[in-house]
Amino acid sequence: MKSFCIKCNNEEINKYLLKKFKSCNLPNLYVSSKFFTTYNNTILHYKSKSYTEFYDCFCEILTECIIKFYEDKELKKLITLNYFYFSKIEQNIILKNCLSFLNDNKNIENLTRRENIYVALLKYIDENKSFILDGFVQFRLQSYIKILEYTVDSCVNNFLIEREYNEFINLLKIYINSKPNNSNTLHLLYQNKESTLLNENYDVIHTKDFFLNAKYLSDISFSVNDFCLNALLSLLPKKLYLHILDEEDEFIQTLKLIFENRISVCKHCSLCTKYKMLNKMNR
């Protein structure tokens, strides 16, 4: 017979474990709860010639328990310790981003952290008969904690990038709202992730001509879209029609944020049709 005792004084966790083990439908598993000395104990007895099913049940339930009840606290601890200079609001945003990232099934960290906890539990239960759950999390799950540290660092970097991006957008909005319009209507054709700027007569505007009066260029290697945005900030249209011939992406979203109600989006008009046909002919 295999016996194991989980020591924990958190009433919510104890109730969770009792419920999970009693509902796991594992034959020959006997579950009880008893307060002894300083801890409330969840006691498991399993009678079988093979312990494989019991070990798997135990590790699955405890893995979910640790993620459910400890992950939030561990992330908060790491954020407070390593990024104490952020405000409480900013720390809460980072925490929310961390939890969202870890719970996204598309991220490998989701699976990896579960594997780390599961393997640590499997190794421990095979060699021991009890543990204090708090102590196990603190001292036996260092690989798991490393994953949380990496997640926090990544989410902080993304937070800083997003904050700088928002500050940049706000500066440009302030700039264009403080200047008079230099043109009434412009058309921007967007296809294959590149933009073509046209005036109200549908003549192509050579955006590189605005380079010397640059208001914005994103990096040292200037793209077509960099030149286009810089031209728009010089021309400051009263109305900007976006003719999107492909899917929207970050550049289009940036234009929408900067120019707001000046923008109208078009996906099917005579101009769109003309450029779609030209694109097919040039293939």
C-alpha positions, 0 to 999 in steps of 0.5 A: 500500500502507498500512503502520502500526506499533504500538509497545508493550513490553507483551508481553500487548498485543503477543500480543493484537494479533498474534492479533486482526489475524491472525484478522480474515480481511482479504484482503491484510493482512500482519502481523508483529512485530519488536523495533526500537530500544526498542520491540516493533513490530506491523507491518501492511501492507495492499495494496488500492485502498481502505483502508476495510476496513483502517481499520475493522478497525484501529480496531475491534481497537485500540478493544477493545485500549484498553478491555481493557488501559488502561481499568482503569488509567486509572480507577484513576489517576483515582480515586487522584488525585481521591478519594485520601481514600477507603480502598483498599477503598472505591476498589476498590468504586468501580472495580468500579462504574465498570467495571460501569457502562461495560460495561452496554450500557444505558448510553450511555457504553458506546457513546460511549466506543467511538465516541470511541476509534474516531474518534480512531484513524481520524483518526490512522491516516489521517494517520500511519504509526505510534504509541506505543500508551501515548502515544496513549492518554495524549495523543490520547484526551482526550474518552475520558478525560473520559468516564472522569472523568464515570463516576468522579464519577457512581459516587462520588456513587452510592457515597456515597448508598448508603453513607449509605443503609446507615448509615441502615438500620443506625441504624434496625435498632439503634433497633428492636432496642433497643426493646420491641414496642408492637404484636403484628401489623400489616398493610401493604398496598402498591399503586400505590406507596403503603402503607396500614397496618392493625392486627391487626383490619384497621382502618386506622391513620391514620399522620399521627397519628404525625407529632408523634413522628416517628422518621423522615421522608425529606424536607421533602415527606412522602409516604404511605410516609414517614408509614407508616414513621414510624408503624411505627417508633413502633408497633414490631410484633412481626410485620409482614405485607406484602401486596404487590398490585403489584411490589416497589420500593425502599420494600418493600426498605427495610422488609425490610432494617429489620425483617428477620425480623419480616416476612412477605410475602403476595401472595395472601390474602383481604385482598389479594383484597379490596383488589384488588377495591376498587381495580378498582371505584374505577377 
